Amino acid sequence: MRVFAAANFWRVVRQVVFYVALIAVWQVLYGLAIWKPSLFPSPQDVWRALRSSAESGVLWSSTTASLGRLTIGFTLAFGVGLTVGIACGTMRWIDETVGSLVLGMQSLPSIAWLPLAALWFGLTPTAITFVVLMGSVSAISTSARDGVRTIPPLQRRAAQVFGASRWQMVRHVTLPGMLPSMVRGLKLGWSFSWRSLMAAELIYSTAGLGHLLKAGRDQNDMPLLFAVMGVIVAVGLAIDRLVFGPAEAWVRHRWGLAQA
């Protein structure tokens, strides 16, 4: 326990030192005046823009709006991706048909779905949710499919010998066996969803962090742009550390993959 606490302490120290050094380099570059202040703001200017947007409530409302859309889109992507992935992993004919389509869709940029979503749903929040869904469902489906295929055939045969039904096979063999791969797939799908959401909001949205980026661009407010970009990165890191970090640690411990 003491070794773990010490390792965790030094990890935090290294991260703090790194970001402090990064800000120091940023300040040095600003002082060298390589770029105009209107194009490359100082850390103090960005901090003032961040504090101003937070005090006005715009930053919090924008973050809440983006996270709300992300939750809906990612939840739908999880449900669809899990279903398609399990079907592709268990039935060959579905994998040869639907699975090939899913693999092909991975090469399609998520923002390419926005024109189609706009025609189907209009310039509405539903269109943005659709882009988030399509941006991550392929990664989740592929991870679920690969997770099913890594399950030892002996486990399936043993369940069949004991008379397990199809639903019991999915519940007691498929889902637990695919979980390690699924956690990685969900993390990858989340990153795709977050980026898809920001791209869609940047093009069309009435509220959200992407819309705030667009406002900074339209107003030529570089400190606001830098501040919002920092918030987007911070939200991504927070979700990774608070949600997927503990989930991955639990999976490593549950499946005996944790380091001694």
C-alpha positions in Angstrom: 0.0 0.0 0.0 2.8 2.4 0.9 4.6 1.6 -2.4 1.4 2.3 -4.3 0.8 5.6 -2.5 4.4 6.7 -3.1 4.2 5.8 -6.8 0.9 7.7 -7.1 2.4 10.7 -5.3 5.4 10.9 -7.7 3.1 10.4 -10.7 1.1 13.5 -9.6 4.4 15.4 -8.9 5.7 14.6 -12.4 2.4 15.8 -14.0 2.4 19.0 -12.1 6.0 19.7 -13.0 5.3 19.0 -16.6 2.3 21.4 -16.9 4.1 24.1 -15.0 7.1 23.8 -17.4 4.6 23.8 -20.3 3.1 27.1 -19.1 6.6 28.5 -18.5 7.5 27.7 -22.1 4.3 29.2 -23.3 5.1 32.5 -21.4 8.6 32.6 -22.9 7.2 32.2 -26.4 4.8 35.0 -25.7 7.5 37.2 -24.5 9.6 36.6 -27.6 6.8 38.1 -29.6 7.1 35.7 -32.5 3.4 36.1 -33.1 1.1 39.0 -32.6 -0.6 39.0 -29.2 -3.9 38.9 -31.1 -2.9 35.5 -32.5 -0.9 34.0 -29.6 -2.3 35.2 -26.2 -0.4 35.0 -22.9 -1.3 32.5 -20.2 -2.6 35.4 -18.1 -5.0 36.5 -20.9 -6.3 33.0 -21.3 -6.8 32.7 -17.6 -8.8 36.0 -17.5 -11.0 34.7 -20.4 -11.6 31.4 -18.6 -12.5 33.1 -15.4 -14.7 35.6 -17.1 -16.7 32.9 -18.9 -17.0 30.9 -15.7 -18.2 33.9 -13.7 -20.8 34.7 -16.3 -22.1 31.2 -16.3 -21.5 30.7 -20.1 -18.8 28.1 -19.5 -20.8 26.0 -17.2 -23.9 26.0 -19.3 -21.9 25.2 -22.4 -20.2 22.3 -20.7 -23.5 21.0 -19.4 -25.1 21.1 -22.8 -22.2 19.3 -24.4 -22.1 16.6 -21.8 -25.8 16.1 -22.1 -25.6 15.5 -25.8 -22.6 13.3 -25.3 -24.4 11.1 -22.7 -27.4 10.6 -25.0 -25.3 9.8 -28.2 -22.8 7.6 -26.4 -25.5 5.6 -24.6 -27.2 4.9 -27.9 -23.9 4.0 -29.5 -23.2 1.6 -26.7 -26.5 -0.2 -27.0 -26.3 -0.4 -30.8 -22.6 -1.3 -30.9 -22.8 -3.9 -28.2 -25.7 -5.6 -30.0 -24.1 -5.5 -33.4 -20.7 -6.6 -32.0 -22.1 -9.6 -30.2 -24.1 -10.6 -33.3 -21.0 -10.4 -35.5 -18.9 -12.3 -33.1 -21.4 -15.2 -32.7 -22.9 -15.6 -36.1 -20.6 -15.9 -39.1 -23.1 -14.7 -41.8 -23.8 -11.5 -39.8 -20.1 -10.9 -39.5 -19.6 -11.4 -43.2 -22.3 -8.9 -44.1 -23.0 -6.4 -41.4 -19.5 -6.8 -39.9 -17.9 -5.8 -43.2 -20.0 -2.7 -43.3 -19.0 -1.8 -39.8 -15.3 -2.2 -40.6 -15.7 0.0 -43.7 -17.5 2.7 -41.8 -14.5 3.1 -39.5 -12.7 4.9 -42.3 -15.5 7.4 -42.7 -14.8 10.7 -40.7 -17.6 11.3 -38.2 -18.2 14.8 -39.3 -19.1 13.4 -42.8 -22.4 12.3 -41.2 -23.4 15.9 -40.4 -24.8 16.8 -43.9 -26.9 13.6 -43.9 -28.1 14.3 -40.3 -29.0 17.9 -41.3 -31.1 16.6 -44.2 -32.8 14.0 -42.1 -33.3 15.9 -38.8 -32.7 19.5 -39.8 -30.3 21.7 -37.9 -31.4 20.5 -34.5 -29.8 18.9 -31.4 -31.0 15.5 -32.8 -28.7 15.9 -35.8 -25.7 16.4 -33.4 -26.8 13.4 -31.4 -26.9 11.3 -34.6 -23.3 12.4 -35.5 -22.1 11.4 -32.0 -23.8 8.0 -32.4 -22.4 7.3 -35.8 -19.0 8.6 -34.8 -18.5 5.9 -32.1 -20.7 3.0 -32.9 -18.2 1.4 -35.3 -15.4 1.4 -32.7 -17.7 -0.1 -30.0 -19.0 -2.7 -32.4 -15.6 -3.8 -33.5 -14.3 -4.1 -29.9 -17.4 -6.1 -28.9 -16.9 -8.4 -31.9 -13.2 -8.9 -31.1 -14.0 -9.5 -27.4 -16.5 -12.3 -28.3 -13.9 -13.9 -30.6 -11.3 -14.0 -27.8 -13.5 -16.2 -25.6 -12.0 -19.7 -25.4 -14.3 -22.2 -27.4 -14.0 -24.6 -24.4 -16.1 -22.2 -22.3 -18.9 -22.2 -24.8 -18.8 -25.9 -25.3 -18.9 -26.4 -21.5 -22.0 -24.1 -21.2 -23.7 -26.0 -24.1 -23.0 -29.3 -22.3 -24.8 -28.1 -19.2 -27.8 -27.1 -21.4 -27.4 -23.3 -21.4 -29.9 -21.4 -23.5 -28.8 -18.7 -26.0 -29.7 -16.0 -23.5 -27.8 -17.8 -20.7 -24.8 -18.1 -23.1 -24.8 -14.4 -23.7 -25.3 -13.5 -20.0 -22.9 -15.9 -18.3 -20.3 -16.6 -21.0 -20.2 -13.9 -23.7 -20.7 -10.7 -21.7 -18.1 -11.6 -18.9 -15.6 -13.0 -21.5 -15.7 -10.0 -23.7 -15.5 -7.4 -20.9 -11.7 -6.7 -21.0 -11.9 -5.9 -24.7 -15.1 -4.0 -24.3 -13.7 -1.6 -21.7 -11.0 -0.6 -24.2 -13.6 -0.3 -26.9 -15.7 1.9 -24.8 -12.8 4.2 -24.1 -12.0 4.4 -27.8 -15.7 5.0 -28.6 -15.9 7.7 -26.0 -12.9 9.6 -27.5 -14.5 9.4 -31.0 -17.9 10.6 -29.5 -16.2 13.6 -27.8 -14.4 14.6 -31.0 -17.5 14.1 -33.1 -19.5 16.2 -30.7 -17.0 19.1 -30.8 -16.8 19.0 -34.6 -20.6 19.0 -34.9 -21.1 21.8 -32.4 -18.4 23.9 -34.1 -20.4 23.8 -37.3 -23.9 24.0 -35.9 -25.1 24.5 -32.3 -26.9 27.0 -30.2 -25.1 26.0 -27.0 -22.1 23.9 -26.1 -18.3 24.0 -25.9 -18.1 23.7 -29.7 -20.4 26.7 -30.1 -18.2 28.6 -27.6 -15.3 27.9 -29.8 -17.2 29.2 -32.8 -18.0 32.4 -30.9 -14.4 32.9 -30.1 -13.5 32.5 -33.7 -16.2 34.8 -35.0 -15.2 37.5 -32.4 -11.5 37.0 -33.1 -11.1 36.3 -29.3 -8.0 34.1 -29.1 -7.9 34.0 -25.3 -11.4 32.5 -25.3 -10.4 30.0 -28.0 -7.4 28.9 -26.0 -9.5 28.7 -22.8 -12.2 26.6 -24.3 -9.7 24.3 -25.9 -8.2 23.8 -22.5 -11.6 23.0 -21.0 -12.2 20.4 -23.7 -8.9 18.7 -22.9 -9.6 18.9 -19.2 -13.0 17.3 -19.5 -11.5 14.5 -21.6 -8.8 13.9 -19.0 -11.3 14.0 -16.2 -13.6 11.4 -17.7 -10.7 9.2 -18.6 -9.4 9.3 -15.0 -12.7 9.2 -13.2 -14.6 6.7 -15.4 -12.4 4.6 -17.6 -9.3 4.6 -15.3 -11.2 2.8 -12.5 -13.0 0.5 -14.9 -9.7 -0.6 -16.5 -8.1 -1.1 -13.1 -11.1 -3.2 -12.0 -10.8 -5.4 -15.1 -7.1 -5.9 -14.7 -7.7 -6.9 -11.1 -10.7 -9.1 -11.8 -9.0 -11.0 -14.7 -5.7 -11.2 -12.9 -3.9 -8.8 -15.2 -2.8 -6.3 -12.5 0.9 -5.8 -12.0 2.4 -7.2 -8.9 
